[in-house]
Amino acid sequence: MTRKYIIILFAALCPIALHAQDDKESIAYLNGGGYIGSHNNFGAYMGVEYDRQIDGNWYWGARLSGTDYFGKRVFYDWSGQGKDPYRNTVDQNIYKADAMLYYRIPIIKDIVKLRAGAGFGLGYHDIFDRYFDGTDKVIPYLNASLNWIVRCGKHLEFAFSPALFICPSEFDWSVVQLGGATDINPWLTNYWGLSLGVGYRF
């Protein structure tokens, strides 16, 4: 077995080893949902997440996710000239790695909780427009989220949003521009309007 596979196996066994040493919870999620971005694009996303209890209702989390852009790929005029130049319109997929801190607010005993979270991450922007200045980019993010947690039995739980009506409840925010000539905001925000995570608790 090569060194690479030994490292991967070690990384996979670490959470199990930590769990065996105490009675704190660990949850593995498979997430999916709809994606709407500030660059006038939309699509679907999927991701995986690992959460671990710190103490009481405090948890830390690590997650990987990717968006799949819907629609026909269009190459825009980024010169900024003309009567109505395209602004903040970038066709792209985004792949993110995030570190999160969560607090679970009990609503109905231990069955329904509201999970508030904040953290940071890095996003890799796979940009389709071949004329885009700088092409693909990696930029940092600050994250905020608010999700419902519903427990079903000993091991199964669901995490979903929106938390209030149809408002988006997961935001990613960055002060870094992608670099197009018609960028009009010094920030970039992406949010998920609808999402569902299926978690296994152990």
C-alpha positions as CSV (number, residue, x, y, z in Angstrom):
1,M,0.0,0.0,0.0
2,T,1.4,3.4,-1.0
3,R,2.0,6.3,1.4
4,K,-1.0,8.2,-0.2
5,Y,-3.5,5.4,0.6
6,I,-2.1,5.1,4.1
7,I,-2.7,8.9,4.7
8,I,-6.3,8.7,3.3
9,L,-7.1,5.7,5.5
10,F,-5.6,7.5,8.5
11,A,-7.7,10.6,7.8
12,A,-10.9,8.5,7.5
13,L,-10.3,6.6,10.8
14,C,-9.5,9.7,12.9
15,P,-13.1,10.8,13.4
16,I,-14.0,7.2,14.4
17,A,-11.1,7.1,16.8
18,L,-12.1,10.4,18.4
19,H,-15.7,9.3,18.7
20,A,-14.6,6.1,20.5
21,Q,-12.8,8.1,23.2
22,D,-15.8,10.1,24.5
23,D,-19.5,10.4,24.2
24,K,-19.7,13.5,22.0
25,E,-21.8,13.4,18.8
26,S,-20.5,13.2,15.2
27,I,-22.8,13.6,12.2
28,A,-22.0,13.0,8.6
29,Y,-24.3,14.8,6.0
30,L,-25.0,14.4,2.4
31,N,-26.4,17.8,1.2
32,G,-28.2,19.0,-1.9
33,G,-30.2,22.0,-3.0
34,G,-30.8,25.0,-5.3
35,Y,-28.2,27.6,-5.9
36,I,-28.6,31.3,-6.8
37,G,-25.5,33.5,-7.2
38,S,-24.9,37.3,-7.2
39,H,-23.4,36.9,-10.7
40,N,-26.8,36.3,-12.2
41,N,-26.5,32.5,-12.4
42,F,-28.4,29.7,-10.9
43,G,-28.2,25.9,-10.7
44,A,-27.9,23.0,-8.2
45,Y,-25.3,22.1,-5.6
46,M,-24.3,19.0,-3.8
47,G,-21.9,18.5,-0.8
48,V,-20.7,16.5,2.1
49,E,-20.2,17.7,5.7
50,Y,-18.8,16.3,8.9
51,D,-20.0,17.9,12.2
52,R,-18.6,17.1,15.6
53,Q,-19.9,18.2,19.0
54,I,-17.6,20.5,21.0
55,D,-19.7,20.9,24.2
56,G,-23.4,20.9,24.7
57,N,-25.0,22.6,21.7
58,W,-21.7,23.8,20.2
59,Y,-20.4,22.0,17.2
60,W,-17.7,22.5,14.6
61,G,-18.1,21.4,11.0
62,A,-16.0,20.9,7.8
63,R,-17.7,20.7,4.4
64,L,-17.0,20.3,0.7
65,S,-19.5,21.4,-1.9
66,G,-19.8,22.1,-5.6
67,T,-22.3,24.0,-7.8
68,D,-23.5,22.9,-11.2
69,Y,-24.5,25.8,-13.4
70,F,-27.9,25.6,-15.3
71,G,-28.4,27.1,-18.6
72,K,-26.6,27.7,-21.9
73,R,-23.1,28.9,-21.6
74,V,-22.7,32.5,-22.9
75,F,-19.6,34.5,-23.7
76,Y,-20.2,38.1,-22.6
77,D,-18.7,41.3,-23.7
78,W,-16.6,42.4,-20.7
79,S,-15.3,45.6,-22.3
80,G,-17.8,47.6,-20.3
81,Q,-18.6,49.6,-23.5
82,G,-22.0,50.1,-25.2
83,K,-25.4,51.2,-24.1
84,D,-26.1,48.3,-21.7
85,P,-23.0,46.3,-20.7
86,Y,-23.4,43.1,-18.8
87,R,-22.7,43.7,-15.2
88,N,-21.7,41.0,-12.7
89,T,-22.8,38.2,-15.1
90,V,-20.4,35.3,-15.0
91,D,-21.3,31.7,-16.0
92,Q,-19.4,29.5,-13.7
93,N,-19.3,26.5,-11.4
94,I,-18.0,27.0,-7.8
95,Y,-16.3,24.4,-5.6
96,K,-15.9,25.3,-2.0
97,A,-14.2,24.0,1.2
98,D,-15.5,25.5,4.4
99,A,-14.8,25.4,8.2
100,M,-17.8,26.2,10.4
101,L,-18.8,26.8,14.0
102,Y,-22.5,26.0,14.9
103,Y,-24.8,26.5,17.8
104,R,-28.0,24.5,18.0
105,I,-31.0,26.2,19.6
106,P,-33.5,23.8,21.1
107,I,-37.1,24.4,19.8
108,I,-38.9,21.2,20.6
109,K,-36.9,19.3,23.2
110,D,-34.2,17.3,21.4
111,I,-36.2,16.7,18.3
112,V,-36.3,20.1,16.5
113,K,-33.5,22.6,16.7
114,L,-32.4,25.8,14.9
115,R,-28.8,25.6,13.9
116,A,-27.0,29.0,13.5
117,G,-23.5,28.9,12.0
118,A,-20.6,31.0,10.9
119,G,-17.2,30.3,9.4
120,F,-14.8,30.8,6.5
121,G,-13.7,29.0,3.4
122,L,-12.1,29.0,-0.1
123,G,-14.0,28.9,-3.4
124,Y,-12.6,27.7,-6.7
125,H,-14.4,29.5,-9.5
126,D,-14.5,27.4,-12.7
127,I,-15.4,30.2,-15.2
128,F,-16.7,29.3,-18.6
129,D,-16.2,32.7,-20.3
130,R,-12.9,32.4,-22.2
131,Y,-12.7,36.2,-22.4
132,F,-12.9,36.7,-18.7
133,D,-10.0,38.7,-17.3
134,G,-8.0,36.3,-15.1
135,T,-9.9,33.2,-16.0
136,D,-10.4,30.7,-13.1
137,K,-9.9,32.1,-9.6
138,V,-9.6,31.0,-6.0
139,I,-11.1,33.5,-3.5
140,P,-11.8,33.5,0.3
141,Y,-15.2,33.6,1.8
142,L,-17.0,34.3,5.1
143,N,-20.0,32.1,5.7
144,A,-23.3,32.4,7.6
145,S,-26.1,29.9,7.8
146,L,-29.4,29.2,9.6
147,N,-31.0,25.7,9.2
148,W,-33.6,23.6,10.9
149,I,-32.4,20.3,12.4
150,V,-35.0,17.5,12.8
151,R,-34.0,14.3,14.4
152,C,-35.7,11.0,13.5
153,G,-34.7,8.1,15.7
154,K,-31.3,7.4,17.2
155,H,-29.1,7.9,14.1
156,L,-31.0,9.8,11.4
157,E,-31.5,13.6,11.2
158,F,-32.3,16.2,8.6
159,A,-30.9,19.7,8.1
160,F,-32.9,22.0,5.8
161,S,-33.5,25.6,4.8
162,P,-35.0,28.1,4.3
163,A,-35.3,28.8,8.0
164,L,-37.9,31.5,7.6
165,F,-40.5,31.5,4.8
166,I,-38.7,31.5,1.4
167,C,-35.8,33.7,2.4
168,P,-32.3,32.3,1.7
169,S,-30.6,31.2,4.8
170,E,-27.1,30.3,3.7
171,F,-24.8,33.0,2.6
172,D,-21.2,33.1,1.3
173,W,-19.5,36.5,1.2
174,S,-16.2,37.8,-0.1
175,V,-14.5,41.2,-0.5
176,V,-12.6,39.9,-3.4
177,Q,-13.8,40.6,-7.0
178,L,-13.5,38.1,-9.8
179,G,-11.9,40.8,-11.8
180,G,-14.2,41.6,-14.7
181,A,-14.3,45.0,-16.3
182,T,-18.0,45.5,-15.3
183,D,-17.8,44.3,-11.7
184,I,-19.8,46.9,-9.8
185,N,-19.6,45.4,-6.3
186,P,-16.5,44.9,-4.1
187,W,-18.1,41.8,-2.8
188,L,-19.5,38.5,-4.0
189,T,-22.3,36.7,-2.3
190,N,-23.8,33.2,-3.1
191,Y,-26.7,31.7,-1.3
192,W,-28.8,28.6,-1.4
193,G,-32.6,29.2,-1.5
194,L,-33.6,25.6,-0.8
195,S,-31.4,22.9,0.7
196,L,-31.7,19.5,2.4
197,G,-29.1,17.5,4.2
198,V,-29.5,13.9,5.3
199,G,-27.3,13.2,8.3
200,Y,-26.2,10.0,10.0
201,R,-25.4,10.5,13.7
202,F,-22.9,8.3,15.5
